Amino acid sequence: LRQFEIQDTDIQSFVVQVFVWWEKNKRDFPWRHTTDPYLILVSEIMLQQTQAARVVGYFERWRTELPTIECLANATHSQVLRLW
């Protein structure tokens, strides 16, 4: 095997290219507009179970009805299942 030497400039160039691609191609999702750890966790769990485009509606309903961890703690089991 031939060995390749990677320079710092190669890494920096690659990082720039990834960020340029991201800015052109990123999708706008509601969980990207919050810094609330609870809502980010909810979105991450939902995203593990289905496609991102399908999560949007569920996430919006969840955020409306159970906007905080305290609301979730006080919700009934049936309410949580209905929203999930």
Buried (B, 14 or more C-beta within 10 A) or exposed (E): EEEEEEEEEEEEEEEEEEEEEEEEEEEEBBBEEEEBEBBEEBBEEBBEEEEEEEBBEBBEEBBEBBEEBEEBEEBEEEBEEEBE
